[in-house]
Structures are given as structure tokens and as C-alpha cells.
Amino acid sequence: MTWYPYRAGANPAHSARIGVISDQVGSWDIECAGQRQTVSIADAADDKGVSWAEFVGLPAGDHTATITGLGRSESVAVRISEGPHKTVFGSCFSTYSWWDIAGGAMASERPHQVCHLGDAPYVDNLRQVTLADPPTNARREVVIRAENRKFKTHPSRLRLLADAAIFGCVSDHDATPGNDAPGRDDIGAFPGEDAANWWHYNGGYSKIITATGAEGEAEWRDLIDRGFAAFDLYNPFFANPDAGTVYPAGTIPAMTPYFRWTVGRVEYFQLEMVRYSDYMTQAAGVTNRSLMGLLEKQWLLDRVSKSTADFRVIFAPQQVLKESAIAAIGRNDYGRACYGDERNEVVAGLRAKPGTVIVSGDVHSPSVMRHESGGNVIWQVTPCPTGTDGTVLGAENSPDTQLRWRERHQVGSVVPRRYYGVVEDSGNGPLYIAIKSHTGGVCWAGYLTPDSNEIQYRRPKI
């Protein structure tokens, strides 16, 4: 029986979320920067023991939060960055290969911020989910919660976050049947039934929902809701600084899975590209489906256009720039033609704002892409996989994307490399962006200036 201290990143109001993950019920006193709050857990069964407190108005600087309860005290660092800073990021994490492969290199960067771009952890490639006993969605939710707890309390992750703020988001394997499920073009008894009936794991597929028609659709939607509930328990929403802003699609809520914050000269945008998507309603020849949802898209384009920061870093858990290899195999992301209208509008809005770069994840081969249209450019930097196995993908050129570089990710008999990204704001001059391997070697590096989206890059040999 044990409990773990935990905390999440700062938001624009200089707040931090500090809490406890425990398999025991109880109460804990939390003190940070002269503030004190108490959190309680009344039900710790089946990995439901999570409780958080929000500390608002913390001054910039390094603080220590002390958590006391159940006969012991623990301390965690709380870093509120304001000026020069370093951010590391990546996606595609498995608990079994996190620390020994990539976590150590990321921790050695001594980052101020860490961003998980989804697939952290995978839950839809777990055989124990597919073979849950009894085979009910309620039991599957318990297994998904357990995987989130294992990831959150893994020694590698705790060490990486020893003195860094943490931000994260869901991607396509954290809470729902993932991209690798076959059949996404409304060919089943209900829209998306093939994807619903299969659950990806270990390179194969296994039936998970056997009902058809309305009954099967209801069961699948229930499973998706439970997957998000398990993920959100361990990854709560942040306060949106634009809460109450009215757009044609609606009003921004107080707490959202998408948000923005500014550190030094950089404004960061964290996107949500799964839970509001239309992937249940894909159809051949249709291009107006959405990954983000209309409200989030309107918010993103509005706030990027009004941003006064020198730089904007867009954290996108799905690929934004198109990859022909992904489109060819029918993956459920921006490579799909059904999201074409939204993708083109988003890319055009980002291209029009100098000093903007997209950093992305989801695909298991690191790459850097450059898109140009109408005299404006936008780059996308993808440093993954960070903590799981990769796929060998060669260089390619999409019809609308000039590919500048792709690392051939070695698998099979060769020990695969893991990758992570770095964004560093020195306080003056250009913004440094890099892809590094788990050895700490620089695979690719570039520099972004405030007056252009063009990246001056170099690719050293390692």
C-alpha cells in the first residue's frame, strides 16, 4: 500500500496542480509558496485513488511543494518559468521501455517543461484489455485506469519530472481503439463498426465487441466514454485563459483539454485532436470531417492570429502536415482526405503568422516537414517514437509537402533508437528546435526567427 506525490504544469495564471495518487483512502495537506490546501481520497479501489489541488497565483521561480499524509511527507519541485527556458517533448510511450531507453536522456536536459504529445500510455494494444475478465466495458475501464497509474508512477517519469512542469494530451491510443483498427469507411452494420469490433495489440487484432447494429454501437461508444474517463482522471483539464470567449460555434468553457500559455518569448498551444473528432462518420468522397471540432478550431485560429509573442509552438498530438505514406494506408489522422477542409484551413492560418512552428507526434518515425503555399511556409517537427518500437519508413515527398529530412528508424535485429524534441528560448535571438535520440545526439536542429516561419536548419551526422 502506498501513495505518490504528483503535480502538473503551470498555466497562464501562474498556477500549478499538485496532488496524490494513492491506493489508500485518506487526506493529505499540501503546502506551496505560502499556500496550503487539503486533498482527500474516499475511494481508492481499482486505481480510482487520485486527487488534485490547484494552487493559483504562484510567483515565477522554483518552489517546493510539501505533501503530508498517512504518516509521511514527500516534496516535489514546482517550477514557474517566466523567461529563458527549455521544453522537451515526445509521444508514443510504453511503460516497459520508458526510462531505460529515452527517459534518462530527457531528464539530463534539465527541462523547465515536459509535453507528452499523446499515446502515453498505449491502452489499446494491451492484451489484458482485450481479454478482460469478465469481458465488460466496466472491467476494461479498470484495466485502462491501471495502465494510466503505472505510467504516471513509473520511476522514469517521476525522475524526469523532478523539477519540470508537465503538460499532456490524449492521442489515438490513450483512450480509444486506435488508428490501426481496420475498416473506417462506414462499411459495418453501424458507422465504424469494423473499428469498434477490433482492438489493436501486439501486431494483431482480436474481437472486443461482438454485438452489431444499435447494440454494438452503444457498447462501443460506452467504451470510448470510459476510456476518456480513465485518462482524464489521471490527466485533468487545465483552466482555459479564454474561458467565456464567444465564437460562432459556442463559448469556451472554464476547463478544456486544449489551452495556451506563455513562457518568456514563446506562446504554447496545446491541441486536442481526438475526443471531438468525427472519425465515426468518415465516408468516401467527403472532405468536411473534423479532428478538432469547430469550437477548438475557431479558438486556435483566432488566438494564433492575435498572439503578440515572438514565437508560437503548436503542440499537435496528430500529424498536421500531410504524409503520403499515412494517407496511402488509411490512417485516421490528417493524412485522411475526409479531414482535408479543416486541415487546409488550419495550415493556412498557421502559415500566415510569422514565428510559428508545429511540433507533432503519433507516427513512429521522426521527420521534419516544410509546407509552402502563397509565399508563406510552415514547418512540422516530429520527434518520435519516444518510448516504444518504431516503424521503418523511408524518405518521401507528399504532393503538398516538401520533406526536408526523415530519420530511418531501425528495427528488428538492430536496437531501435528513441527520439525526443527540444525547444529552447535563450531570451534573445532565434528559437532553437531540435530532434535528439536517446543517446543525446542531435539528429536534426533548426532555428526560427520572429519575422518568418522559415527554419534555418542543419542535420549533423551522429
PAROLUM-575429 format. One record per residue (C-alpha): residue number from 1; x, z, y. Coordinates in steps of 0.2 Angstrom, whole numbers, plus 5000, padded with zeros to 4 digits. Layout:
REC   lumfi   east     up   north
REC     NUM      X      Z       Y
...
//
This chain:
REC   lumfi   east     up   north
REC       1   5000   5000    5000
REC       2   5007   4995    5017
REC       3   5004   4988    5034
REC       4   5014   4976    5045
REC       5   5015   4975    5064
REC       6   5011   4958    5071
REC       7   5009   4950    5088
REC       8   5005   4933    5095
REC       9   5011   4924    5111
REC      10   5008   4926    5129
REC      11   4995   4916    5138
REC      12   4995   4911    5157
REC      13   4988   4928    5162
REC      14   5004   4936    5155
REC      15   4996   4944    5141
REC      16   5001   4947    5123
REC      17   4991   4950    5107
REC      18   4998   4964    5097
REC      19   4990   4970    5080
REC      20   4991   4976    5062
REC      21   4990   4968    5046
REC      22   4986   4981    5033
REC      23   4979   4984    5015
REC      24   4974   5001    5020
REC      25   4960   5007    5032
REC      26   4965   5017    5047
REC      27   4968   5017    5065
REC      28   4984   5013    5075
REC      29   4990   5017    5093
REC      30   4999   5003    5102
REC      31   5009   5005    5117
REC      32   5017   4992    5128
REC      33   5024   4991    5145
REC      34   5014   5007    5150
REC      35   4998   5002    5142
REC      36   4990   5010    5127
REC      37   4976   5004    5115
REC      38   4970   5008    5098
REC      39   4965   4996    5084
REC      40   4956   5001    5068
REC      41   4953   4993    5052
REC      42   4937   4998    5042
REC      43   4938   4986    5028
REC      44   4955   4981    5021
REC      45   4948   4974    5004
REC      46   4953   4956    4999
REC      47   4965   4954    5013
REC      48   4952   4957    5027
REC      49   4963   4970    5035
REC      50   4968   4963    5052
REC      51   4965   4970    5069
REC      52   4972   4965    5086
REC      53   4973   4972    5104
REC      54   4975   4961    5120
REC      55   4987   4968    5132
REC      56   4984   4959    5149
REC      57   4995   4959    5165
REC      58   5012   4962    5157
REC      59   5026   4958    5169
REC      60   5038   4945    5165
REC      61   5053   4951    5154
REC      62   5057   4958    5137
REC      63   5046   4973    5132
REC      64   5045   4983    5116
REC      65   5028   4987    5108
REC      66   5027   5003    5098
REC      67   5014   5004    5084
REC      68   5010   5021    5076
REC      69   4998   5024    5062
REC      70   4997   5031    5044
REC      71   5012   5042    5046
REC      72   5025   5029    5053
REC      73   5029   5019    5068
REC      74   5035   5002    5070
REC      75   5042   4992    5085
REC      76   5040   4974    5089
REC      77   5048   4964    5104
REC      78   5036   4956    5116
REC      79   5044   4943    5127
REC      80   5035   4936    5143
REC      81   5045   4921    5148
REC      82   5044   4915    5166
REC      83   5060   4905    5170
REC      84   5073   4896    5159
REC      85   5068   4897    5141
REC      86   5069   4889    5124
REC      87   5055   4884    5112
REC      88   5056   4880    5094
REC      89   5043   4871    5084
REC      90   5038   4863    5067
REC      91   5025   4860    5055
REC      92   5022   4859    5036
REC      93   5027   4877    5030
REC      94   5026   4884    5012
REC      95   5030   4902    5010
REC      96   5041   4899    4995
REC      97   5053   4888    5005
REC      98   5052   4895    5022
REC      99   5066   4907    5026
REC     100   5080   4901    5014
REC     101   5078   4883    5020
REC     102   5073   4882    5038
REC     103   5069   4900    5045
REC     104   5087   4905    5047
REC     105   5092   4890    5057
REC     106   5076   4893    5069
REC     107   5080   4911    5071
REC     108   5098   4908    5076
REC     109   5091   4898    5091
REC     110   5085   4915    5098
REC     111   5070   4906    5105
REC     112   5058   4913    5118
REC     113   5043   4904    5110
REC     114   5039   4898    5092
REC     115   5025   4885    5090
REC     116   5018   4881    5072
REC     117   5010   4864    5073
REC     118   4999   4867    5058
REC     119   5000   4866    5039
REC     120   5005   4884    5040
REC     121   5002   4888    5026
REC     122   4995   4875    5014
REC     123   4980   4881    5006
REC     124   4973   4865    4998
REC     125   4987   4862    4986
REC     126   4986   4879    4978
REC     127   4980   4878    4960
REC     128   4973   4896    4961
REC     129   4961   4890    4974
REC     130   4955   4876    4963
REC     131   4954   4887    4948
REC     132   4947   4902    4957
REC     133   4938   4914    4946
REC     134   4923   4914    4947
REC     135   4923   4897    4954
REC     136   4913   4901    4970
REC     137   4917   4897    4988
REC     138   4917   4916    4992
REC     139   4931   4918    4979
REC     140   4940   4903    4986
REC     141   4939   4911    5003
REC     142   4948   4927    4996
REC     143   4962   4916    4990
REC     144   4964   4907    5006
REC     145   4965   4924    5016
REC     146   4978   4930    5003
REC     147   4989   4914    5007
REC     148   4987   4917    5026
REC     149   4993   4935    5024
REC     150   5008   4930    5013
REC     151   5013   4918    5026
REC     152   5011   4930    5041
REC     153   5020   4944    5032
REC     154   5034   4934    5024
REC     155   5051   4941    5029
REC     156   5057   4925    5035
REC     157   5043   4923    5048
REC     158   5044   4941    5053
REC     159   5063   4939    5057
REC     160   5060   4923    5066
REC     161   5048   4931    5077
REC     162   5058   4946    5080
REC     163   5060   4943    5099
REC     164   5049   4927    5102
REC     165   5031   4923    5107
REC     166   5021   4914    5094
REC     167   5008   4900    5096
REC     168   5000   4891    5082
REC     169   4986   4879    5077
REC     170   4977   4873    5062
REC     171   4980   4856    5055
REC     172   4973   4846    5040
REC     173   4979   4858    5025
REC     174   4977   4875    5033
REC     175   4958   4877    5030
REC     176   4950   4861    5023
REC     177   4953   4848    5009
REC     178   4967   4839    5016
REC     179   4972   4821    5021
REC     180   4977   4817    5003
REC     181   4959   4818    4996
REC     182   4954   4800    4991
REC     183   4939   4791    4997
REC     184   4935   4794    5016
REC     185   4923   4779    5020
REC     186   4906   4786    5016
REC     187   4906   4779    4998
REC     188   4899   4795    4990
REC     189   4881   4802    4987
REC     190   4884   4810    5004
REC     191   4896   4806    5018
REC     192   4913   4811    5012
REC     193   4908   4816    4995
REC     194   4924   4810    4987
REC     195   4935   4820    4999
REC     196   4923   4835    4996
REC     197   4924   4834    4977
REC     198   4943   4833    4976
REC     199   4956   4846    4981
REC     200   4974   4841    4983
REC     201   4988   4851    4974
REC     202   5004   4848    4966
REC     203   5003   4829    4967
REC     204   4987   4828    4958
REC     205   4969   4831    4960
REC     206   4956   4842    4952
REC     207   4937   4844    4954
REC     208   4932   4858    4965
REC     209   4914   4854    4970
REC     210   4903   4847    4956
REC     211   4886   4846    4965
REC     212   4880   4829    4973
REC     213   4869   4825    4987
REC     214   4862   4838    4999
REC     215   4868   4852    4987
REC     216   4885   4846    4986
REC     217   4887   4843    5005
REC     218   4880   4860    5009
REC     219   4893   4868    4997
REC     220   4907   4858    5005
REC     221   4903   4862    5022
REC     222   4902   4880    5017
REC     223   4919   4879    5010
REC     224   4926   4872    5026
REC     225   4917   4886    5037
REC     226   4925   4899    5025
REC     227   4942   4891    5026
REC     228   4942   4891    5045
REC     229   4935   4909    5045
REC     230   4950   4914    5034
REC     231   4963   4905    5045
REC     232   4955   4912    5061
REC     233   4956   4930    5055
REC     234   4975   4928    5055
REC     235   4976   4916    5069
REC     236   4963   4922    5083
REC     237   4959   4911    5098
REC     238   4968   4913    5114
REC     239   4959   4915    5131
REC     240   4957   4898    5139
REC     241   4963   4899    5158
REC     242   4950   4886    5162
REC     243   4935   4896    5155
REC     244   4919   4892    5164
REC     245   4925   4874    5170
REC     246   4911   4862    5168
REC     247   4914   4845    5161
REC     248   4901   4831    5156
REC     249   4902   4837    5138
REC     250   4899   4855    5142
REC     251   4908   4871    5148
REC     252   4925   4878    5142
REC     253   4922   4894    5133
REC     254   4931   4910    5136
REC     255   4941   4909    5120
REC     256   4946   4892    5112
REC     257   4959   4886    5099
REC     258   4965   4874    5112
REC     259   4973   4881    5128
REC     260   4988   4878    5140
REC     261   5001   4890    5148
REC     262   5016   4888    5159
REC     263   5033   4894    5157
REC     264   5047   4890    5170
REC     265   5045   4872    5174
REC     266   5035   4867    5159
REC     267   5016   4867    5156
REC     268   5012   4868    5137
REC     269   4996   4861    5130
REC     270   4991   4867    5113
REC     271   4978   4855    5105
REC     272   4965   4857    5091
REC     273   4963   4841    5081
REC     274   4954   4846    5065
REC     275   4939   4858    5067
REC     276   4929   4847    5080
REC     277   4933   4830    5071
REC     278   4921   4818    5064
REC     279   4930   4815    5048
REC     280   4914   4817    5038
REC     281   4907   4802    5046
REC     282   4920   4789    5045
REC     283   4914   4771    5042
REC     284   4922   4754    5041
REC     285   4922   4744    5057
REC     286   4918   4760    5068
REC     287   4931   4765    5081
REC     288   4922   4779    5091
REC     289   4925   4794    5080
REC     290   4934   4809    5086
REC     291   4948   4821    5081
REC     292   4947   4832    5096
REC     293   4929   4832    5101
REC     294   4923   4826    5118
REC     295   4924   4843    5127
REC     296   4943   4846    5122
REC     297   4947   4828    5126
REC     298   4939   4829    5144
REC     299   4948   4845    5147
REC     300   4965   4838    5141
REC     301   4965   4823    5152
REC     302   4958   4832    5167
REC     303   4971   4846    5166
REC     304   4986   4834    5162
REC     305   4981   4824    5177
REC     306   4980   4839    5189
REC     307   4996   4848    5182
REC     308   5009   4852    5195
REC     309   5023   4857    5183
REC     310   5038   4847    5182
REC     311   5036   4844    5164
REC     312   5021   4844    5151
REC     313   5024   4846    5132
REC     314   5009   4842    5122
REC     315   5008   4851    5105
REC     316   4998   4840    5094
REC     317   4996   4845    5075
REC     318   4991   4827    5071
REC     319   5000   4811    5075
REC     320   4995   4804    5091
REC     321   5006   4788    5092
REC     322   5001   4776    5078
REC     323   5011   4774    5062
REC     324   5008   4759    5052
REC     325   5013   4767    5036
REC     326   5000   4780    5038
REC     327   4986   4768    5043
REC     328   4990   4757    5028
REC     329   4987   4772    5015
REC     330   4972   4778    5024
REC     331   4977   4795    5030
REC     332   4964   4805    5040
REC     333   4973   4805    5057
REC     334   4977   4794    5072
REC     335   4983   4780    5060
REC     336   4964   4778    5056
REC     337   4955   4764    5065
REC     338   4940   4775    5066
REC     339   4948   4786    5080
REC     340   4955   4771    5089
REC     341   4945   4773    5105
REC     342   4949   4791    5108
REC     343   4967   4788    5103
REC     344   4969   4774    5116
REC     345   4961   4785    5130
REC     346   4971   4800    5127
REC     347   4988   4790    5126
REC     348   4983   4781    5142
REC     349   4980   4797    5151
REC     350   4997   4805    5145
REC     351   5007   4789    5149
REC     352   5000   4790    5167
REC     353   5008   4807    5170
REC     354   5027   4807    5173
REC     355   5037   4821    5164
REC     356   5026   4821    5149
REC     357   5031   4821    5130
REC     358   5021   4823    5114
REC     359   5028   4834    5100
REC     360   5019   4832    5084
REC     361   5019   4836    5065
REC     362   5009   4833    5049
REC     363   5020   4819    5042
REC     364   5034   4823    5030
REC     365   5047   4813    5038
REC     366   5055   4816    5055
REC     367   5053   4802    5068
REC     368   5054   4798    5087
REC     369   5042   4785    5094
REC     370   5040   4776    5110
REC     371   5024   4768    5116
REC     372   5023   4757    5131
REC     373   5009   4748    5140
REC     374   5005   4743    5158
REC     375   5023   4748    5163
REC     376   5020   4766    5158
REC     377   5028   4774    5142
REC     378   5025   4790    5132
REC     379   5036   4797    5118
REC     380   5032   4807    5102
REC     381   5044   4818    5094
REC     382   5040   4824    5076
REC     383   5052   4836    5068
REC     384   5045   4839    5050
REC     385   5043   4845    5037
REC     386   5050   4862    5042
REC     387   5046   4872    5026
REC     388   5040   4861    5012
REC     389   5045   4845    5002
REC     390   5046   4828    5011
REC     391   5042   4810    5008
REC     392   5055   4796    5009
REC     393   5049   4784    5022
REC     394   5059   4770    5029
REC     395   5060   4763    5047
REC     396   5045   4754    5053
REC     397   5038   4746    5068
REC     398   5019   4748    5072
REC     399   5011   4734    5082
REC     400   5009   4746    5097
REC     401   5023   4757    5095
REC     402   5042   4754    5097
REC     403   5050   4765    5084
REC     404   5067   4772    5090
REC     405   5073   4782    5076
REC     406   5067   4789    5059
REC     407   5077   4800    5048
REC     408   5076   4795    5029
REC     409   5071   4811    5021
REC     410   5080   4813    5005
REC     411   5070   4820    4990
REC     412   5072   4820    4971
REC     413   5089   4825    4965
REC     414   5096   4827    4982
REC     415   5092   4844    4990
REC     416   5080   4839    5004
REC     417   5083   4844    5022
REC     418   5071   4853    5033
REC     419   5068   4850    5051
REC     420   5063   4859    5067
REC     421   5061   4854    5085
REC     422   5069   4862    5101
REC     423   5063   4861    5119
REC     424   5074   4869    5131
REC     425   5072   4871    5150
REC     426   5088   4876    5158
REC     427   5079   4879    5175
REC     428   5086   4864    5183
REC     429   5090   4846    5178
REC     430   5081   4837    5164
REC     431   5071   4844    5150
REC     432   5081   4844    5133
REC     433   5072   4839    5117
REC     434   5080   4839    5100
REC     435   5076   4837    5081
REC     436   5088   4848    5071
REC     437   5090   4850    5052
REC     438   5090   4867    5043
REC     439   5109   4866    5044
REC     440   5108   4867    5063
REC     441   5114   4850    5065
REC     442   5107   4839    5079
REC     443   5098   4824    5071
REC     444   5091   4817    5087
REC     445   5092   4823    5105
REC     446   5085   4817    5122
REC     447   5082   4821    5140
REC     448   5066   4820    5150
REC     449   5066   4819    5169
REC     450   5051   4824    5180
REC     451   5049   4807    5188
REC     452   5047   4797    5172
REC     453   5041   4798    5154
REC     454   5056   4788    5148
REC     455   5068   4798    5137
REC     456   5087   4796    5138
REC     457   5092   4799    5120
REC     458   5106   4800    5109
REC     459   5107   4800    5090
REC     460   5123   4809    5084
REC     461   5129   4807    5066
REC     462   5129   4823    5056
//
